[in-house]
Amino acid sequence: MKYDIIGDIHGCYAELLELFEVLGYENQEGLFVHPEERELVFVGDAMDRGPDSLAVLRLLFTFQDRGHLHYCPGNHCNKLYRFFKGNRVQLTHGLETTINEWHRLPKKEQQQFRARYLRFYEELPFYQELGDDLIVAHAGIKDDMLGKPISKSIAVFVLYGDTTGKFDAQGRPIRRNWAKSYKGSKWVVYGHTPTEEPYIINNTVNIDTGCIFGGYLSAFRFPEKTVVSVPSYQPYQPERFQKFN
């Protein structure tokens, strides 16, 4: 099987549809399929910050309903899940945009959407193994975590990355560059940390090229190991992109 692994969407629905078209996918009654039987894969964080989070999620619901969803939850997915479960969460870091969209729905549709999202999230794997040599996880995964039961530490890692517990001047978590020491033979494709270009090192690929911050929405094609991107329609925010040493 061949895959197209798409980076963090963050409500950029128009760019997502454009990327589907560039990749050669065709809309067949709401499900996007490829004439060469390629499969779409998503690294998570479909929502928050962007203009059309609910549209992106509804599209993913359709994929799930038809048995064609390859999606790993990210930290934003988890936070929306906790909100819909009734937990106290701060409406910050983009969650407020998704909730504002949701509040504009009629009350009955709000209830239906909430219930559907809860089911959506609860059916997702923390990470996906696709074939013998491809792993997809939102913020990455270390080779010694693969194949083990999902512990709290593994769940936190795949959702939030290798955090240090410290924060930068903008209040964002400081993370270790786990990919620099990755020694696994399987390719790990992830997102979570926006970079100006896909960050490729040691059989790992960060495919989050910051669409929501005015960069690109990108897909890593596997096994070809090539990248296809479309430009963002959002304002460019250069300070939001990570530079790895």
C-alpha positions in Angstrom: 0.0 0.0 0.0 1.1 3.6 -0.7 0.3 6.4 1.6 0.0 10.2 1.7 0.6 11.4 5.2 -0.8 15.0 5.8 0.5 17.3 8.5 -1.4 19.4 11.0 -4.5 20.9 9.4 -5.8 23.2 12.2 -9.1 24.1 10.5 -7.5 24.9 7.1 -10.2 23.2 5.1 -9.7 25.0 1.8 -6.0 24.2 1.8 -6.8 20.5 2.6 -9.2 20.2 -0.4 -6.5 21.8 -2.6 -3.9 19.4 -1.4 -6.2 16.5 -2.1 -6.6 17.7 -5.7 -2.8 18.2 -6.2 -2.2 14.7 -4.8 -4.7 13.3 -7.3 -7.6 12.3 -5.0 -11.1 12.5 -6.3 -14.3 13.3 -4.4 -16.6 10.3 -4.5 -19.7 11.1 -2.6 -17.8 12.8 0.2 -15.0 10.3 0.4 -11.7 11.2 -1.3 -10.2 8.3 -3.2 -7.1 7.9 -5.4 -7.2 6.1 -8.8 -4.0 4.3 -7.8 -5.5 3.1 -4.5 -3.3 5.3 -2.3 -4.5 5.9 1.3 -4.7 9.2 3.1 -3.2 9.4 6.6 -3.4 12.3 9.1 -1.0 13.1 11.9 -3.7 14.8 14.0 -4.7 18.3 15.2 -7.4 18.7 12.5 -9.0 21.5 14.5 -8.3 24.8 16.3 -6.9 28.1 15.3 -8.2 28.0 11.7 -11.4 29.1 10.1 -13.1 25.8 9.3 -12.5 23.2 12.1 -16.0 21.7 12.0 -15.8 21.1 8.2 -12.5 19.3 8.6 -13.9 17.2 11.4 -17.0 16.3 9.5 -14.9 15.2 6.6 -12.9 12.9 8.9 -16.2 11.6 10.4 -17.1 10.5 6.9 -13.8 8.7 6.4 -14.3 7.0 9.8 -17.9 6.0 9.0 -16.8 4.3 5.7 -13.8 2.5 7.3 -11.1 4.6 5.6 -9.7 6.7 8.4 -6.0 6.7 9.3 -5.8 9.4 11.9 -3.7 9.7 15.1 -5.0 12.2 17.8 -2.9 15.2 18.7 -2.9 17.4 21.8 -5.6 19.7 20.3 -7.8 16.6 19.7 -7.3 15.5 23.2 -8.2 18.9 24.6 -11.4 19.2 22.6 -12.3 15.7 23.8 -11.8 16.7 27.4 -14.0 19.8 26.8 -16.8 17.8 25.3 -16.5 15.3 28.2 -17.3 18.2 30.6 -13.8 18.6 32.0 -12.5 22.1 32.9 -10.1 23.2 30.2 -8.9 26.6 29.2 -10.3 28.0 26.0 -6.9 29.1 24.7 -4.3 28.1 22.0 -7.0 27.9 19.4 -9.6 25.8 21.1 -11.7 28.9 21.5 -12.1 29.1 17.7 -13.5 25.6 17.4 -15.8 26.1 20.4 -17.0 29.4 18.8 -17.8 27.6 15.6 -19.6 24.9 17.6 -21.6 27.4 19.6 -23.0 28.9 16.3 -24.7 25.6 15.6 -28.4 25.1 16.6 -28.6 23.4 20.0 -29.7 20.1 18.6 -26.7 20.1 16.1 -24.4 21.0 18.9 -25.5 17.9 20.8 -25.2 15.7 17.8 -21.7 17.0 16.9 -20.5 16.6 20.5 -21.6 13.0 20.6 -20.1 12.2 17.2 -16.8 13.8 18.2 -16.6 11.8 21.4 -17.1 8.6 19.4 -14.6 9.7 16.8 -11.9 10.3 19.4 -12.5 7.2 21.4 -12.0 5.0 18.3 -8.6 6.5 17.5 -5.3 4.7 18.1 -2.6 6.7 19.8 -0.3 5.8 16.9 -0.5 3.7 13.8 1.7 1.1 12.3 1.1 0.9 8.6 2.7 -2.1 6.9 6.1 -3.2 8.1 8.1 0.0 7.9 5.9 3.0 8.6 4.7 4.5 11.9 2.5 7.6 12.2 2.2 9.5 15.6 1.2 13.1 16.2 4.3 14.3 18.1 6.5 11.3 17.3 7.5 8.1 19.2 10.7 6.6 20.3 11.7 3.2 18.9 11.8 1.6 22.4 8.1 2.6 22.8 6.9 0.6 19.8 4.9 -2.5 20.6 4.5 -1.8 24.3 1.1 -1.3 26.0 0.1 2.4 26.0 1.3 3.8 29.3 0.7 7.3 30.5 4.2 8.3 29.5 3.8 6.9 26.0 0.4 8.6 25.6 1.9 12.0 26.7 4.8 11.6 24.4 2.8 10.9 21.3 0.4 13.7 22.1 2.8 16.4 23.3 6.3 15.3 22.3 9.5 15.1 24.4 8.7 18.0 26.7 11.3 19.3 29.2 8.8 20.9 31.6 10.2 24.3 30.7 8.7 27.1 28.6 10.1 29.7 26.2 9.6 33.5 26.3 6.2 33.1 24.5 5.0 30.5 27.1 5.3 27.6 24.7 6.7 24.2 26.0 10.4 23.6 25.3 10.8 20.1 23.7 13.8 17.9 23.2 14.7 16.9 19.6 14.0 13.2 20.0 14.4 12.6 16.3 18.1 13.3 16.4 18.7 10.2 18.5 16.1 8.0 16.8 17.8 4.7 15.7 14.8 2.7 14.5 14.6 1.1 11.0 10.9 2.0 10.6 10.0 5.4 9.3 8.2 7.7 11.8 6.1 10.5 10.3 4.7 13.1 12.8 3.7 16.7 13.1 3.0 18.9 16.1 5.9 21.3 15.8 5.7 23.7 12.8 8.8 24.0 10.7 9.4 26.1 7.5 10.2 22.9 5.6 9.7 19.2 6.4 12.3 18.2 8.9 13.8 14.8 7.8 16.4 13.0 9.9 17.2 9.4 11.0 14.1 7.8 9.3 11.8 10.5 10.8 9.8 13.2 9.1 8.1 16.2 10.7 5.5 17.0 8.1 3.9 20.0 10.0 4.9 22.9 7.8 2.7 25.4 9.6 -0.3 25.9 7.3 -2.2 27.7 10.1 0.8 30.1 10.5 1.0 31.0 6.8 3.4 28.2 5.7 2.2 25.2 3.8 0.0 22.2 4.1 2.2 19.2 3.2 2.0 15.5 2.6 4.8 13.0 2.8 4.3 10.3 0.2 5.4 6.8 1.2 7.2 4.7 0.1 8.4 7.3 -2.4 9.7 9.5 0.4 8.7 12.7 -1.5 6.8 15.8 -0.3 3.9 17.6 -1.9 2.7 20.9 -0.5 0.2 23.7 -1.1 0.6 27.3 0.2 -1.4 28.5 3.1 -4.2 31.1 2.8 -3.5 32.3 6.4 -1.3 35.3 7.5 2.4 34.5 7.7 3.7 34.4 11.3 7.4 33.6 11.1 7.9 33.6 14.9 5.7 30.5 15.1 8.1 28.2 13.2 10.7 26.0 15.0 14.3 25.8 13.8 16.0 22.6 14.7 19.8 22.5 15.2 
